Amino acid sequence: MLSALIHAHTLSFLSSFPQPNPRLCRPSMASSSLVRIAVVGDVHDDWDLGEDTKALQLMKPDLVLFTGDFGNENVELVQNVAALNFPKAVILGNHDSWSTQQFSSKKKDRVQLQLEWYGVQDMDGSAKRIYDAALGTPEDHLVILLAHNGPTGLGSELNDICGKDWVFGGGDHGDLDLAQAISHLKETTTFSIPLVVFGHMHKELAYGNGLRKMIVVGTDDIIYLNGAIVPRVKRPINEQTAYRCSVDTETSLQASNSNGTKRAFTLVEILNGHVDKISESWVSVVGNETTLEEEYILFKSNGQSSL
């Protein structure tokens, strides 16, 4: 529950945190402009400020969106994300908790405590918060929704964009509040909502059952994008450019980074108020040299959608 809402020229968050400085958040999303958005899917401890900055400088996004799951108690990583010198918006996930410090011997449901912090008591209240945040959008601007998990109603097969891949038979794991908010916005406003971005449901399915669908084009032309490419960093394991996806120690991480990495982003281009292209992009970073190593087209505006 709870999503971030983005519209030009500022970023609005559904939380009690301070609003970002408008001078730092001016990727123009007026419907007559071209906007490039880089989506960083669930990080899970795979973020390096220097390496990822180099990769983003190659792609030149107007805005960077983070779908959460930075890593439990990984304060240093979150500080490095905050230091990224690009306009950005962030949503937290279920792997962004702090559990080692116990403040009371009385235990209360942690999810409920988090919701109470935001003044949310139920799904309807959460949907209303999302809806109300959108009402301040200027008429000539687009609305893009950023959430950790996607909305319900996008399929129940295990490989669907929010499908349960960890139980036999699948099931719809989408969030009801986000679906309600989107539906209410469509019914009662004239806002253009070209894109809903989220993560949580990893591209690689559990138990080696294949890959997840990462794009859904709704009947109303809203595009639902899952950016959870996990792990998002590949590191070389030998001189023949074979890559592995994770390392075990800080020492090996530093050593492998010195040999180069490939880093995943989902790149979205919005032209004249409509999503024109979406691609899964892997950027090679070796020292100060960056190249677009791999690109998989997920969507083109001619109506072709793959993966």
Backbone hydrogen bonds in HBPLUS format (Angstrom, degrees):
<---DONOR---> <-ACCEPTOR-->    atom                        ^
c    i                          cat <-CA-CA->   ^        H-A-AA   ^      H-
h    n   atom  resd res      DA  || num        DHA   H-A  angle D-A-AA Bond
n    s   type  num  typ     dist DA aas  dist angle  dist       angle   num
A0004-ALA N   A0146-LEU O   2.68 MM 142  5.02 159.8  1.72 164.1 165.0     1
A0146-LEU N   A0004-ALA O   2.84 MM 142  5.02 174.7  1.84 162.8 161.5     2
A0005-LEU N   A0012-SER O   3.24 MM   7  5.57 135.5  2.45 144.9 156.8     3
A0012-SER N   A0005-LEU O   3.26 MM   7  5.57 138.7  2.44 152.6 164.2     4
A0006-ILE N   A0144-ILE O   3.00 MM 138  5.31 158.9  2.04 158.2 164.0     5
A0144-ILE N   A0006-ILE O   3.19 MM 138  5.31 166.9  2.20 152.8 156.0     6
A0024-LEU N   A0021-ASN O   2.85 MM   3  5.50 152.2  1.93 121.5 129.7     7
A0025-CYS N   A0022-PRO O   3.10 MM   3  5.00 156.8  2.16 101.8 109.0     8
A0033-SER N   A0030-ALA O   3.12 MM   3  5.84 158.0  2.17 133.2 132.2     9
A0031-SER N   A0140-ASP O   3.26 MM 109  6.29 160.9  2.30 161.2 161.3    10
A0272-ASN N   A0033-SER O   3.31 MM 239  5.50 140.1  2.48 124.3 135.3    11
A0035-VAL N   A0270-ILE O   2.87 MM 235  5.10 160.1  1.91 147.7 154.5    12
A0270-ILE N   A0035-VAL O   2.79 MM 235  5.10 167.9  1.81 156.4 160.7    13
A0062-ASP N   A0036-ARG O   2.72 MM  26  5.37 156.5  1.77 144.4 151.6    14
A0037-ILE N   A0268-VAL O   2.76 MM 231  4.99 165.9  1.78 152.5 157.5    15
A0268-VAL N   A0037-ILE O   2.76 MM 231  4.99 169.3  1.77 156.0 159.7    16
A0038-ALA N   A0063-LEU O   2.95 MM  25  6.38 162.0  1.98 161.2 164.7    17
A0065-LEU N   A0038-ALA O   2.88 MM  27  6.28 158.7  1.92 153.0 159.9    18
A0039-VAL N   A0266-THR O   2.76 MM 227  4.93 164.4  1.79 145.5 150.8    19
A0266-THR N   A0039-VAL O   3.01 MM 227  4.93 159.8  2.05 139.0 145.2    20
A0040-VAL N   A0065-LEU O   2.75 MM  25  6.03 171.8  1.76 170.7 173.4    21
A0067-THR N   A0040-VAL O   3.19 MM  27  6.55 160.3  2.23 162.6 163.4    22
A0046-ASP N   A0043-VAL O   3.03 MM   3  5.24 163.2  2.06 113.7 118.6    23
A0044-HIS N   A0069-ASP O   2.71 MM  25  5.69 171.0  1.71 161.8 162.7    24
A0045-ASP N   A0070-PHE O   2.78 MM  25  5.69 148.9  1.87 144.2 147.2    25
A0052-ASP N   A0048-ASP O   2.77 MM   4  5.71 169.8  1.78 166.0 169.7    26
A0053-THR N   A0049-LEU O   2.96 MM   4  5.77 145.8  2.08 134.7 144.2    27
A0054-LYS N   A0050-GLY O   3.16 MM   4  6.37 158.5  2.20 145.4 150.3    28
A0055-ALA N   A0051-GLU O   3.12 MM   4  6.44 158.2  2.17 146.1 151.9    29
A0056-LEU N   A0052-ASP O   2.91 MM   4  6.10 160.0  1.95 148.3 153.5    30
A0057-GLN N   A0053-THR O   2.87 MM   4  6.06 150.7  1.95 149.2 157.5    31
A0058-LEU N   A0054-LYS O   3.22 MM   4  6.52 140.6  2.38 141.1 150.2    32
A0058-LEU N   A0055-ALA O   3.18 MM   3  5.28 129.3  2.45  95.8 108.6    33
A0059-MET N   A0055-ALA O   3.28 MM   4  6.68 149.6  2.38 142.3 149.9    34
A0060-LYS N   A0056-LEU O   2.81 MM   4  5.92 139.2  1.97 151.4 162.6    35
A0064-VAL N   A0087-PRO O   2.92 MM  23  6.30 147.6  2.03 142.2 152.5    36
A0089-ALA N   A0064-VAL O   2.99 MM  25  6.53 145.4  2.11 158.6 166.4    37
A0066-PHE N   A0089-ALA O   2.99 MM  23  6.35 158.2  2.04 158.4 165.5    38
A0091-ILE N   A0066-PHE O   3.25 MM  25  6.36 141.8  2.41 142.1 152.5    39
A0071-GLY N   A0095-HIS O   3.19 MM  24  5.44 130.3  2.45 147.3 159.3    40
A0074-ASN N   A0071-GLY O   3.13 MM   3  5.38 163.7  2.16 132.2 129.0    41
A0073-GLU N   A0097-SER O   2.98 MM  24  6.04 130.7  2.23 156.7 171.3    42
A0078-VAL N   A0074-ASN O   3.28 MM   4  6.60 161.9  2.31 148.7 153.4    43
A0079-GLN N   A0075-VAL O   2.92 MM   4  6.20 154.1  1.99 152.5 160.1    44
A0080-ASN N   A0076-GLU O   3.03 MM   4  6.31 146.5  2.14 143.3 152.2    45
A0080-ASN N   A0077-LEU O   3.05 MM   3  5.02 118.4  2.44  93.5 108.9    46
A0081-VAL N   A0077-LEU O   2.93 MM   4  6.32 147.0  2.04 148.3 158.0    47
A0082-ALA N   A0078-VAL O   2.93 MM   4  6.21 157.2  1.98 147.7 153.9    48
A0083-ALA N   A0079-GLN O   3.03 MM   4  6.26 133.3  2.25 135.3 147.6    49
A0084-LEU N   A0081-VAL O   3.09 MM   3  5.35 160.6  2.13 108.2 114.4    50
A0113-LEU N   A0109-ASP O   3.02 MM   4  6.35 151.8  2.10 148.5 157.1    51
A0114-GLN N   A0110-ARG O   2.99 MM   4  6.27 155.9  2.05 148.5 154.1    52
A0115-LEU N   A0111-VAL O   3.01 MM   4  6.31 158.7  2.05 150.6 156.3    53
A0116-GLU N   A0112-GLN O   2.90 MM   4  6.10 159.5  1.94 150.3 155.9    54
A0117-TRP N   A0113-LEU O   3.06 MM   4  6.28 143.9  2.19 141.8 151.1    55
A0118-TYR N   A0115-LEU O   3.02 MM   3  5.28 130.4  2.28 101.9 114.5    56
A0120-VAL N   A0115-LEU O   2.88 MM   5  5.03 169.8  1.89 143.2 139.8    57
A0119-GLY N   A0116-GLU O   2.96 MM   3  4.72 157.1  2.02  98.9 105.8    58
A0126-SER N   A0122-ASP O   3.04 MM   4  6.37 152.4  2.12 148.8 156.9    59
A0127-ALA N   A0123-MET O   2.87 MM   4  6.12 163.2  1.90 155.2 159.5    60
A0128-LYS N   A0124-ASP O   2.97 MM   4  6.19 152.1  2.05 145.0 152.5    61
A0129-ARG N   A0125-GLY O   3.09 MM   4  6.35 150.2  2.18 141.8 149.1    62
A0130-ILE N   A0126-SER O   3.13 MM   4  6.48 158.7  2.17 152.7 157.5    63
A0131-TYR N   A0127-ALA O   2.95 MM   4  6.17 165.5  1.97 150.1 154.5    64
A0132-ASP N   A0128-LYS O   2.76 MM   4  5.88 170.9  1.77 156.1 158.6    65
A0133-ALA N   A0129-ARG O   3.11 MM   4  6.19 153.0  2.18 142.1 148.6    66
A0134-ALA N   A0131-TYR O   3.06 MM   3  5.41 131.4  2.30 104.5 116.9    67
A0135-LEU N   A0132-ASP O   3.15 MM   3  5.35 144.0  2.28 102.9 112.9    68
A0137-THR N   A0134-ALA O   3.07 MM   3  5.68 161.8  2.10 126.5 127.2    69
A0141-HIS N   A0138-PRO O   3.15 MM   3  5.51 159.3  2.19 122.5 122.1    70
A0143-VAL N   A0192-SER O   2.91 MM  49  6.10 163.1  1.94 168.1 171.1    71
A0145-LEU N   A0195-LEU O   3.27 MM  50  6.71 155.3  2.33 150.3 152.3    72
A0197-VAL N   A0145-LEU O   2.76 MM  52  6.10 167.0  1.78 171.5 169.8    73
A0147-ALA N   A0197-VAL O   2.86 MM  50  6.28 158.9  1.91 158.5 165.7    74
A0199-GLY N   A0148-HIS O   2.89 MM  51  5.26 155.1  1.95 121.1 129.4    75
A0175-ASP N   A0150-GLY O   2.76 MM  25  6.08 165.3  1.78 144.3 147.5    76
A0152-THR N   A0175-ASP O   3.09 MM  23  5.00 146.6  2.20 115.1 111.5    77
A0171-GLY N   A0156-SER O   2.67 MM  15  4.24 136.0  1.85 136.3 144.4    78
A0160-ASP N   A0157-GLU O   2.97 MM   3  5.20 167.1  1.99 114.4 118.0    79
A0213-LYS N   A0159-ASN O   2.86 MM  54  6.04 166.9  1.88 164.8 164.7    80
A0163-GLY N   A0160-ASP O   3.01 MM   3  4.63 172.7  2.02 105.6 106.7    81
A0173-HIS N   A0162-CYS O   2.89 MM  11  5.44 159.1  1.93 156.9 163.5    82
A0164-LYS N   A0171-GLY O   2.74 MM   7  5.05 154.6  1.80 145.9 152.9    83
A0170-GLY N   A0167-VAL O   3.23 MM   3  5.70 165.3  2.25 132.2 132.4    84
A0179-ALA N   A0175-ASP O   3.39 MM   4  6.62 161.4  2.42 143.3 148.4    85
A0180-GLN N   A0176-LEU O   2.90 MM   4  6.14 157.9  1.95 153.9 160.2    86
A0181-ALA N   A0177-ASP O   2.97 MM   4  6.17 159.9  2.01 148.4 153.4    87
A0182-ILE N   A0178-LEU O   3.03 MM   4  6.23 166.0  2.05 152.4 155.7    88
A0183-SER N   A0179-ALA O   3.00 MM   4  6.15 164.8  2.03 148.9 153.5    89
A0184-HIS N   A0180-GLN O   2.91 MM   4  6.08 158.8  1.95 150.3 156.1    90
A0185-LEU N   A0181-ALA O   2.95 MM   4  6.14 155.9  2.00 148.9 155.4    91
A0186-LYS N   A0182-ILE O   3.03 MM   4  6.28 157.5  2.08 151.0 156.6    92
A0187-GLU N   A0183-SER O   3.03 MM   4  6.23 147.9  2.14 143.4 152.3    93
A0188-THR N   A0184-HIS O   3.03 MM   4  6.07 150.7  2.12 149.5 155.6    94
A0189-THR N   A0185-LEU O   3.02 MM   4  5.46 138.7  2.19 143.6 146.9    95
A0223-ILE N   A0194-PRO O   3.06 MM  29  6.06 167.2  2.08 128.7 132.8    96
A0196-VAL N   A0223-ILE O   2.92 MM  27  6.28 152.3  2.00 162.0 162.8    97
A0225-LEU N   A0196-VAL O   2.86 MM  29  6.14 171.4  1.87 169.4 172.0    98
A0198-PHE N   A0225-LEU O   3.01 MM  27  6.38 149.9  2.10 166.4 172.3    99
A0227-GLY N   A0198-PHE O   2.83 MM  29  6.18 166.5  1.85 162.4 162.7   100
A0201-MET N   A0199-GLY O   2.77 MM   2  5.67 145.0  1.89 103.9  94.2   101
A0203-LYS N   A0228-ALA O   2.93 MM  25  6.00 148.3  2.03 169.7 165.4   102
A0212-ARG N   A0203-LYS O   2.74 MM   9  4.84 146.0  1.85 141.7 152.2   103
A0205-LEU N   A0210-GLY O   2.94 MM   5  5.56 169.2  1.95 152.2 154.1   104
A0209-ASN N   A0206-ALA O   3.31 MM   3  6.11 149.5  2.41 120.0 125.1   105
A0214-MET N   A0307-LEU O   2.73 MM  93  6.00 147.0  1.84 133.9 139.6   106
A0226-ASN N   A0214-MET O   2.97 MM  12  4.93 172.5  1.97 147.6 148.5   107
A0216-VAL N   A0224-TYR O   3.01 MM   8  5.10 148.0  2.12 143.8 150.6   108
A0224-TYR N   A0216-VAL O   2.82 MM   8  5.10 173.3  1.82 160.9 162.8   109
A0218-GLY N   A0222-ILE O   2.80 MM   4  5.17 170.4  1.81 164.1 161.5   110
A0221-ASP N   A0218-GLY O   2.88 MM   3  4.98 157.9  1.93 114.1 115.4   111
A0229-ILE N   A0227-GLY O   2.84 MM   2  5.88 130.4  2.09 114.0  98.5   112
A0264-ALA N   A0232-ARG O   2.82 MM  32  4.94 158.9  1.86 153.4 156.9   113
A0234-LYS N   A0262-LYS O   2.85 MM  28  5.08 160.9  1.88 150.4 156.6   114
A0262-LYS N   A0234-LYS O   2.93 MM  28  5.08 156.2  1.98 146.4 151.9   115
A0235-ARG N   A0244-ARG O   2.53 MM   9  5.16 161.6  1.56 159.6 164.9   116
A0244-ARG N   A0235-ARG O   2.52 MM   9  5.16 163.1  1.55 154.1 156.9   117
A0237-ILE N   A0242-ALA O   2.97 MM   5  5.91 151.4  2.06 136.5 141.3   118
A0253-LEU N   A0249-THR O   2.96 MM   4  6.17 148.9  2.06 145.1 154.6   119
A0254-GLN N   A0250-GLU O   3.00 MM   4  6.25 161.1  2.04 151.3 154.4   120
A0255-ALA N   A0251-THR O   3.03 MM   4  6.28 159.7  2.07 148.3 154.3   121
A0256-SER N   A0252-SER O   2.87 MM   4  5.99 162.6  1.90 147.9 152.4   122
A0257-ASN N   A0253-LEU O   2.93 MM   4  6.06 156.5  1.99 149.8 156.4   123
A0258-SER N   A0254-GLN O   3.16 MM   4  6.34 145.8  2.28 140.6 148.6   124
A0259-ASN N   A0256-SER O   3.05 MM   3  5.16 139.6  2.21  99.8 111.4   125
A0260-GLY N   A0257-ASN O   3.00 MM   3  4.99 159.0  2.05 104.1 110.1   126
A0261-THR N   A0285-VAL O   2.95 MM  24  5.37 149.0  2.05 138.5 147.4   127
A0285-VAL N   A0261-THR O   2.81 MM  24  5.37 163.9  1.83 159.2 163.6   128
A0263-ARG N   A0283-VAL O   2.90 MM  20  5.22 158.4  1.95 137.3 142.2   129
A0283-VAL N   A0263-ARG O   2.89 MM  20  5.22 162.4  1.92 146.8 145.6   130
A0265-PHE N   A0281-SER O   2.87 MM  16  5.28 149.6  1.96 153.5 163.1   131
A0281-SER N   A0265-PHE O   2.77 MM  16  5.28 167.8  1.79 164.4 167.1   132
A0267-LEU N   A0279-SER O   2.80 MM  12  5.28 154.2  1.87 162.7 162.7   133
A0279-SER N   A0267-LEU O   2.94 MM  12  5.28 154.3  2.01 144.6 153.0   134
A0269-GLU N   A0277-LYS O   2.86 MM   8  5.22 160.8  1.90 159.3 160.9   135
A0276-ASP N   A0269-GLU O   2.73 MM   7  5.56 161.2  1.76 153.8 160.3   136
A0277-LYS N   A0269-GLU O   3.33 MM   8  5.22 156.8  2.39 136.6 139.5   137
A0271-LEU N   A0274-HIS O   2.78 MM   3  5.40 146.5  1.89 169.3 158.5   138
A0274-HIS N   A0271-LEU O   3.05 MM   3  5.40 163.2  2.08 114.1 119.6   139
A0301-SER N   A0276-ASP O   2.91 MM  25  4.61 129.2  2.17 151.6 141.3   140
A0278-ILE N   A0299-PHE O   3.03 MM  21  4.98 154.3  2.10 137.1 135.9   141
A0298-LEU N   A0278-ILE O   2.81 MM  20  5.41 154.3  1.87 143.1 150.4   142
A0299-PHE N   A0278-ILE O   3.18 MM  21  4.98 149.7  2.27 142.4 138.3   143
A0280-GLU N   A0296-TYR O   2.85 MM  16  5.05 158.4  1.89 149.8 150.1   144
A0296-TYR N   A0280-GLU O   2.89 MM  16  5.05 159.4  1.93 143.7 150.7   145
A0282-TRP N   A0294-GLU O   2.87 MM  12  5.00 169.7  1.88 146.5 148.5   146
A0293-GLU N   A0282-TRP O   2.83 MM  11  5.61 129.2  2.09 147.4 163.3   147
A0294-GLU N   A0282-TRP O   3.19 MM  12  5.00 159.5  2.23 136.7 140.2   148
A0284-SER N   A0291-THR O   2.78 MM   7  5.24 155.8  1.84 164.4 166.7   149
A0291-THR N   A0284-SER O   3.05 MM   7  5.24 149.3  2.15 139.0 147.7   150
A0286-VAL N   A0289-GLU O   2.92 MM   3  5.27 168.3  1.93 160.1 163.0   151
A0289-GLU N   A0286-VAL O   2.99 MM   3  5.27 161.3  2.02 132.0 132.1   152
A0306-SER N   A0298-LEU O   2.91 MM   8  5.02 162.1  1.94 132.6 138.6   153
A0300-LYS N   A0304-GLN O   2.96 MM   4  5.41 151.1  2.05 157.9 163.9   154
A0303-GLY N   A0300-LYS O   3.05 MM   3  6.04 144.5  2.18 129.5 133.5   155
